[in-house]
Amino acid sequence: MKLADSDAEDLIAEANLKHYVQFINARSDEVTIEGLVDLIFIDGDHSYEGCKADVFNYVPWYLRPRGYFILHDYYIMAGTTTKVAIILL
């Protein structure tokens, strides 16, 4: 089951987490975050190069130490999982 953006927002509201979560509907290469955050979830470019760019553009600059960085569907391209997992370690 695929959730629509409004479904995800409704679930966050239902859990009383709205003031902790900001949904950004834009290309990952066009977004700038102010300050450090605890969790970044990106549904971006699924290619190896796209995933690698998202890791290097967000993790060193915006992710709080011990935070979570989640890439959606990064495993679609053959061989991507291993390469991105190595980058994240």
C-alpha positions as CSV (number, residue, x, y, z in Angstrom):
1,M,0.0,0.0,0.0
2,K,1.4,3.4,-1.0
3,L,0.6,6.3,1.1
4,A,-0.2,9.7,-0.4
5,D,1.6,12.8,1.0
6,S,-1.6,13.8,2.8
7,D,-1.8,10.3,4.4
8,A,1.7,10.6,5.8
9,E,0.9,14.1,7.1
10,D,-2.3,12.8,8.7
11,L,-0.4,10.0,10.5
12,I,2.2,12.5,11.8
13,A,-0.6,14.8,13.1
14,E,-2.4,11.8,14.7
15,A,0.8,10.9,16.5
16,N,1.1,14.6,17.8
17,L,4.4,15.0,16.0
18,K,3.6,17.9,13.6
19,H,5.9,20.3,15.4
20,Y,8.8,17.8,15.0
21,V,8.3,17.0,11.3
22,Q,8.7,19.2,8.2
23,F,7.6,17.8,4.9
24,I,9.5,19.2,1.9
25,N,8.2,18.4,-1.5
26,A,11.1,19.4,-3.7
27,R,14.1,17.9,-5.5
28,S,16.8,16.9,-3.0
29,D,19.4,18.9,-4.9
30,E,17.3,22.0,-4.5
31,V,16.8,21.9,-0.7
32,T,18.8,23.6,2.0
33,I,18.2,22.7,5.7
34,E,18.9,25.2,8.5
35,G,20.7,23.7,11.5
36,L,21.1,20.0,12.4
37,V,18.3,17.5,12.3
38,D,17.8,14.0,13.8
39,L,16.3,12.3,10.8
40,I,16.4,12.9,7.0
41,F,14.3,10.8,4.7
42,I,14.9,11.3,0.9
43,D,12.9,9.8,-1.9
44,G,15.3,11.0,-4.6
45,D,17.3,9.9,-7.6
46,H,17.6,6.2,-7.4
47,S,20.8,5.9,-9.3
48,Y,24.1,5.2,-7.5
49,E,25.4,8.7,-8.4
50,G,22.1,10.2,-7.1
51,C,22.2,8.3,-3.8
52,K,25.9,9.2,-3.4
53,A,25.2,12.9,-4.0
54,D,22.3,12.9,-1.4
55,V,24.6,11.2,1.2
56,F,27.4,13.7,0.6
57,N,25.1,16.7,0.4
58,Y,23.2,16.0,3.6
59,V,25.0,13.8,6.0
60,P,28.1,15.9,6.8
61,W,26.2,19.2,6.9
62,Y,22.8,18.6,8.3
63,L,22.5,15.3,10.1
64,R,23.1,15.5,13.9
65,P,25.6,12.9,15.2
66,R,23.8,9.6,15.8
67,G,20.9,10.8,13.6
68,Y,19.2,8.7,10.9
69,F,19.5,9.2,7.2
70,I,17.0,7.2,5.1
71,L,17.1,6.8,1.3
72,H,13.8,5.5,-0.2
73,D,14.1,2.8,-2.9
74,Y,17.9,3.2,-3.2
75,Y,18.1,-0.6,-3.8
76,I,16.3,-0.5,-7.2
77,M,19.5,-0.2,-9.3
78,A,21.6,-3.4,-9.4
79,G,24.6,-3.1,-7.2
80,T,23.5,0.2,-5.6
81,T,22.7,-1.3,-2.1
82,T,26.3,-2.4,-1.5
83,K,27.9,0.7,-2.8
84,V,25.7,3.1,-0.8
85,A,25.9,1.0,2.3
86,I,29.7,1.2,2.1
87,I,29.4,5.0,1.7
88,L,27.2,5.3,4.8
89,L,29.5,3.3,7.0
